[in-house]
Structure formats: C-alpha cells, structure tokens
Amino acid sequence: MKKVPWTFSVDGGLKWGDKIMLANKKTNGILVFNIGQRTESLSEQYAVTTTTQDIGPCGRAVFTLERVEDMDIFGGK
C-alpha cells in the first residue's frame, strides 16, 4: 500500500512509460493486484481484482504502460 508516483498528462493522451490507474466508472472499482502473491500452480501469473476503497496511487494499483516488442501494431520505437 506504499504510495507511488503516477503520470499526469496535460493533453489527456497515454504514452509508453506512463504510470496509470485503471478504474471502472460504472462499478467504481479500481484494478489492483498483489505482486507478492502468485496464482497457485502457475509460475508467473498473478491474480487481479477490483476494490471500491479509495486507495490512491499505491504499488497495488499503479501500472506502467510498457511496449512488449520493439515493432508492433502501434509502430516502432
């Protein structure tokens, strides 16, 4: 639950490297995960869930937008 920085975009656009929180306006749920708790019997998968608590930008709720491949459907670096 440690507070972490997140990205503020003046133009409202998303860019690779931005740190964001994802929320569902209809349910008021914020996407969260626990990196310290792996899904049982799977080596590199983690469970995600939502919370309606106002937790703010913390390690469980901030995701970094990262490119998986140098060249993809969005172009290249």
DSSP file (Angstrom, degrees, kcal/mol; ACC not computed):
  #  RESIDUE AA STRUCTURE BP1 BP2  ACC     N-H-->O    O-->H-N    N-H-->O    O-->H-N    TCO  KAPPA ALPHA  PHI   PSI    X-CA   Y-CA   Z-CA
    1    1 A M              0   0    0      0, 0.0     2,-0.1     0, 0.0     3,-0.1   0.000 360.0 360.0 360.0  12.1    0.0    0.0    0.0
    2    2 A K        -     0   0    0      1,-0.1    57,-2.0    56,-0.1    58,-0.2  -0.430 360.0-111.6 -63.8 133.9    3.1    2.3   -0.3
    3    3 A K  B     -A   58   0A   0     55,-0.2    55,-0.3    -2,-0.1    -1,-0.1  -0.442  40.1-175.6 -67.4 137.1    2.2    5.4   -2.3
    4    4 A V        -     0   0    0     53,-2.3     2,-0.1    -2,-0.1    -1,-0.0  -0.922  28.4 -97.2-132.1 157.4    3.9    5.7   -5.7
    5    5 A P        -     0   0    0      0, 0.0     2,-0.3     0, 0.0    53,-0.0  -0.398  36.8-168.2 -73.6 152.9    4.1    8.4   -8.3
    6    6 A W        -     0   0    0     -2,-0.1     2,-0.3    51,-0.0    14,-0.2  -0.891  26.1 -93.5-134.6 168.5    1.7    8.3  -11.3
    7    7 A T        -     0   0    0     12,-2.9     2,-0.5    -2,-0.3    11,-0.0  -0.630  23.9-161.2 -91.1 136.5    1.6   10.2  -14.6
    8    8 A F        -     0   0    0     -2,-0.3     2,-0.6    12,-0.1    12,-0.0  -0.977  10.6-159.4-111.0 124.7   -0.4   13.3  -15.2
    9    9 A S    >   -     0   0    0     -2,-0.5     3,-0.6     1,-0.2     5,-0.0  -0.912  10.2-161.3-108.7 117.3   -0.9   14.0  -18.9
   10   10 A V  T 3  S+     0   0    0     -2,-0.6    -1,-0.2     1,-0.2     0, 0.0   0.887  96.1  42.6 -61.6 -40.4   -1.8   17.6  -19.8
   11   11 A D  T 3  S-     0   0    0      2,-0.1    -1,-0.2     1,-0.0     3,-0.1   0.521 110.3-120.5 -87.4  -4.2   -3.2   16.6  -23.2
   12   12 A G    <   +     0   0    0     -3,-0.6     2,-0.2     1,-0.3    -2,-0.1   0.460  69.7 129.9  82.6   0.0   -5.0   13.5  -21.8
   13   13 A G        -     0   0    0      1,-0.0     2,-0.4     0, 0.0    -1,-0.3  -0.494  54.8-126.5 -87.9 158.0   -3.1   11.1  -24.0
   14   14 A L        -     0   0    0     -2,-0.2     2,-0.3    -3,-0.1    -1,-0.0  -0.835  26.0-175.3-103.2 142.4   -1.3    7.9  -23.0
   15   15 A K    >   -     0   0    0     -2,-0.4     3,-2.2    50,-0.0    50,-0.3  -0.946  38.1 -86.3-133.4 154.2    2.3    7.3  -23.8
   16   16 A W  T 3  S+     0   0    0     -2,-0.3    50,-0.2     1,-0.3     3,-0.1  -0.356 116.9  30.6 -57.0 136.5    4.7    4.3  -23.3
   17   17 A G  T 3  S+     0   0    0     48,-3.6    -1,-0.3     1,-0.3    49,-0.1   0.204  86.1 136.7  95.7 -14.9    6.2    4.6  -19.8
   18   18 A D    <   -     0   0    0     -3,-2.2    47,-2.6    47,-0.1     2,-0.6  -0.354  51.0-136.7 -63.4 145.6    3.2    6.4  -18.3
   19   19 A K  E     +B   64   0B   0     45,-0.2   -12,-2.9    -3,-0.1     2,-0.3  -0.936  36.0 172.2-106.4 118.7    2.1    5.1  -14.8
   20   20 A I  E     -B   63   0B   0     43,-3.3    43,-3.2    -2,-0.6     2,-0.4  -0.821  32.2-139.7-129.4 161.2   -1.6    4.8  -14.7
   21   21 A M        -     0   0    0     -2,-0.3     2,-0.5    41,-0.2    41,-0.1  -0.950  21.5-143.4-115.0 143.2   -4.5    3.6  -12.5
   22   22 A L        +     0   0    0     39,-0.4     9,-2.7    -2,-0.4     2,-0.3  -0.929  23.2 174.1-111.7 128.4   -7.5    1.8  -14.2
   23   23 A A  E     -C   30   0C   0     -2,-0.5     2,-0.6     7,-0.2     7,-0.2  -0.956  29.6-133.7-133.0 150.9  -11.0    2.4  -12.8
   24   24 A N  E  >> -C   29   0C   0      5,-2.6     4,-2.1    -2,-0.3     5,-0.7  -0.920  12.2-159.3-103.3 113.8  -14.5    1.3  -13.9
   25   25 A K  T  45S+     0   0    0     -2,-0.6    -1,-0.1     1,-0.2     0, 0.0   0.824  89.4  54.3 -62.9 -32.4  -16.8    4.3  -13.8
   26   26 A K  T  45S+     0   0    0      1,-0.2    -1,-0.2    -3,-0.1    -2,-0.0   0.902 123.6  23.5 -71.3 -41.1  -19.9    2.1  -13.6
   27   27 A T  T  45S-     0   0    0      2,-0.1    -2,-0.2    -3,-0.1    -1,-0.2   0.533  96.2-129.4-101.0  -8.2  -18.9    0.0  -10.6
   28   28 A N  T  <5 +     0   0    0     -4,-2.1     2,-0.4     1,-0.2    -3,-0.2   0.750  57.5 151.6  60.5  25.5  -16.4    2.5   -9.1
   29   29 A G  E   < -C   24   0C   0     -5,-0.7    -5,-2.6    21,-0.1     2,-0.5  -0.718  37.0-151.8 -91.0 137.5  -13.9   -0.4   -9.0
   30   30 A I  E     -CD  23  51C   0     21,-2.7    21,-1.6    -2,-0.4     2,-0.3  -0.922  23.9-118.2-106.5 130.6  -10.1    0.2   -9.2
   31   31 A L  E     + D   0  50C   0     -9,-2.7    -9,-0.3    -2,-0.5     2,-0.3  -0.517  43.8 170.1 -69.8 127.5   -8.0   -2.5  -10.7
   32   32 A V  E     - D   0  49C   0     17,-3.0    17,-2.5    -2,-0.3     2,-0.3  -0.929  13.2-177.4-136.0 160.2   -5.5   -3.9   -8.1
   33   33 A F  E     - D   0  48C   0     27,-1.8     2,-0.5    -2,-0.3    15,-0.2  -0.953  24.8-131.4-149.4 165.9   -3.0   -6.8   -7.8
   34   34 A N  E >   -     0   0C   0     13,-0.8     3,-1.9    -2,-0.3    13,-0.2  -0.893  13.3-170.8-125.4 100.0   -0.6   -8.3   -5.3
   35   35 A I  E 3  S+     0   0C   0     -2,-0.5    -1,-0.1     1,-0.3     3,-0.0   0.706  85.1  62.6 -64.0 -20.4    2.7   -9.0   -7.0
   36   36 A G  E 3  S+     0   0C   0      1,-0.2     2,-0.5    -3,-0.1    -1,-0.3   0.500  95.3  67.0 -83.0  -3.5    3.9  -10.8   -3.8
   37   37 A Q  E <  S-     0   0C   0     -3,-1.9    10,-0.6    10,-0.1    -3,-0.2  -0.903  71.3-160.7-125.0 103.5    1.1  -13.5   -4.2
   38   38 A R  E     - D   0  46C   0     -2,-0.5     2,-0.3     8,-0.1     8,-0.2  -0.465  31.8 -98.6 -80.2 152.4    1.4  -15.8   -7.2
   39   39 A T    >   -     0   0    0      6,-2.9     3,-1.9    -2,-0.1     6,-0.3  -0.540  53.4 -98.4 -67.6 131.3   -1.5  -17.8   -8.6
   40   40 A E  T 3  S+     0   0    0     -2,-0.3    -1,-0.1     1,-0.3     3,-0.1  -0.227 102.4   8.0 -57.8 138.4   -1.2  -21.3   -7.2
   41   41 A S  T 3  S+     0   0    0      1,-0.1     2,-0.4    -3,-0.1    -1,-0.3   0.459 109.2  97.4  68.7   7.1    0.3  -23.9   -9.6
   42   42 A L    <   -     0   0    0     -3,-1.9     3,-0.5     3,-0.2    -1,-0.1  -0.990  62.8-152.1-123.4 132.1    1.3  -21.2  -12.1
   43   43 A S  S    S+     0   0    0     -2,-0.4    -1,-0.1     1,-0.2    -2,-0.1   0.898  86.1  17.4 -74.8 -41.8    4.8  -19.9  -12.1
   44   44 A E  S    S+     0   0    0     -6,-0.1     2,-0.4     2,-0.0    -1,-0.2  -0.175  97.5 102.2-128.0  42.7    4.5  -16.3  -13.5
   45   45 A Q        -     0   0    0     -3,-0.5    -6,-2.9    -6,-0.3     2,-0.4  -0.974  45.0-167.2-127.0 144.3    0.8  -15.4  -13.2
   46   46 A Y  E     -D   38   0C   0     -2,-0.4     2,-0.2    -8,-0.2    -8,-0.1  -0.945  21.6-117.7-129.5 147.1   -0.8  -13.2  -10.6
   47   47 A A  E     -     0   0C   0    -10,-0.6   -13,-0.8    -2,-0.4     2,-0.3  -0.588  25.4-162.3 -83.6 144.7   -4.4  -12.6   -9.8
   48   48 A V  E     +D   33   0C   0     -2,-0.2     2,-0.3   -15,-0.2   -15,-0.2  -0.915  14.3 165.2-122.1 154.8   -6.0   -9.2  -10.2
   49   49 A T  E     -D   32   0C   0    -17,-2.5   -17,-3.0    -2,-0.3     2,-0.3  -0.826  29.8-107.5-148.9-174.8   -9.2   -7.9   -8.6
   50   50 A T  E     -D   31   0C   0     -2,-0.3     2,-0.3   -19,-0.2   -19,-0.2  -0.903  21.2-164.4-123.8 157.1  -11.0   -4.6   -8.0
   51   51 A T  E     -D   30   0C   0    -21,-1.6   -21,-2.7    -2,-0.3     4,-0.1  -0.985  19.0-155.1-135.6 147.9  -11.6   -2.6   -4.9
   52   52 A T        +     0   0    0     -2,-0.3     2,-0.1   -23,-0.2    -1,-0.1   0.409  64.6 111.5 -99.3   0.2  -14.0    0.3   -4.3
   53   53 A Q  S    S-     0   0    0    -23,-0.1     2,-1.7     1,-0.1     3,-0.2  -0.482  79.5-118.0 -71.2 143.8  -11.8    1.6   -1.5
   54   54 A D        +     0   0    0      1,-0.2    -1,-0.1    -2,-0.1    -2,-0.1  -0.619  52.4 155.9 -81.9  83.3  -10.2    5.0   -2.3
   55   55 A I        -     0   0    0     -2,-1.7    -1,-0.2     1,-0.1     6,-0.1   0.635  33.7-152.3 -88.7 -14.4   -6.6    3.7   -2.1
   56   56 A G        -     0   0    0     -3,-0.2     2,-1.2     1,-0.1    -1,-0.1  -0.072  51.5 -24.6  68.8-176.2   -5.0    6.3   -4.3
   57   57 A P  S    S+     0   0    0      0, 0.0   -53,-2.3     0, 0.0     2,-0.3  -0.544  86.3 146.1 -74.0  98.4   -1.9    5.7   -6.3
   58   58 A C  B >>  -A    3   0A   0     -2,-1.2     3,-1.9   -55,-0.3     4,-1.3  -0.795  64.9 -91.6-127.4 171.3   -0.1    2.9   -4.5
   59   59 A G  T 34 S+     0   0    0    -57,-2.0   -56,-0.1     1,-0.3   -26,-0.0   0.729 122.6  54.0 -56.4 -26.2    2.0   -0.1   -5.5
   60   60 A R  T 34 S+     0   0    0    -58,-0.2   -27,-1.8     1,-0.2    -1,-0.3   0.644 117.1  34.4 -82.4 -14.9   -1.0   -2.4   -5.8
   61   61 A A  T <4 S+     0   0    0     -3,-1.9     2,-0.5   -29,-0.2   -39,-0.4   0.478  93.5  89.4-123.5  -4.0   -2.9   -0.1   -8.2
   62   62 A V     <  -     0   0    0     -4,-1.3     2,-0.4   -41,-0.1   -41,-0.2  -0.865  51.6-170.7-104.2 128.1   -0.4    1.7  -10.5
   63   63 A F  E     -B   20   0B   0    -43,-3.2   -43,-3.3    -2,-0.5     2,-0.5  -0.902  16.0-137.0-115.9 143.4    0.5    0.0  -13.8
   64   64 A T  E     -B   19   0B   0     -2,-0.4     2,-0.7   -45,-0.2   -45,-0.2  -0.876  19.1-128.3-101.1 129.3    3.3    1.1  -16.2
   65   65 A L        +     0   0    0    -47,-2.6   -48,-3.6    -2,-0.5     2,-0.4  -0.665  38.9 176.7 -76.7 113.5    2.5    1.1  -19.9
   66   66 A E        -     0   0    0     -2,-0.7     2,-0.4   -50,-0.2   -50,-0.0  -0.948  31.2-124.4-124.5 142.0    5.3   -0.9  -21.5
   67   67 A R        -     0   0    0     -2,-0.4     3,-0.1     1,-0.2     4,-0.0  -0.678  15.2-160.8 -80.3 131.6    5.9   -2.0  -25.0
   68   68 A V  S    S+     0   0    0     -2,-0.4     2,-0.3     1,-0.2    -1,-0.2   0.883  75.9  26.0 -81.5 -40.9    6.4   -5.8  -25.3
   69   69 A E  S    S-     0   0    0      1,-0.1    -1,-0.2     7,-0.0     3,-0.1  -0.911  74.9-126.5-124.1 151.1    8.1   -5.8  -28.7
   70   70 A D  S    S+     0   0    0     -2,-0.3     7,-0.8     1,-0.2     2,-0.5   0.854 104.4  35.0 -62.8 -34.5   10.2   -3.1  -30.4
   71   71 A M  E    S+E   76   0D   0      5,-0.2     2,-0.2     6,-0.1     5,-0.2  -0.986  79.5 136.0-123.9 123.6    7.9   -3.3  -33.5
   72   72 A D  E >  S-E   75   0D   0      3,-2.2     3,-2.0    -2,-0.5    -5,-0.0  -0.746  71.1 -63.9-147.4-166.5    4.2   -4.0  -33.1
   73   73 A I  T 3  S+     0   0    0      1,-0.3     3,-0.1    -2,-0.2    -2,-0.0   0.659 129.1  58.4 -65.5 -13.8    0.8   -2.8  -34.5
   74   74 A F  T 3  S-     0   0    0      1,-0.4    -1,-0.3     0, 0.0     2,-0.3   0.399 117.1-106.9 -94.2   2.4    1.5    0.7  -32.9
   75   75 A G  E <   -E   72   0D   0     -3,-2.0    -3,-2.2     2,-0.0    -1,-0.4  -0.707  46.2 -56.1 107.8-161.4    4.7    1.2  -34.9
   76   76 A G  E      E   71   0D   0     -2,-0.3    -5,-0.2    -5,-0.2    -6,-0.1  -0.678 360.0 360.0-117.0 171.6    8.3    1.0  -33.8
   77   77 A K              0   0    0     -7,-0.8    -6,-0.1    -2,-0.2    -7,-0.0   0.471 360.0 360.0 -72.7 360.0   10.4    2.8  -31.2
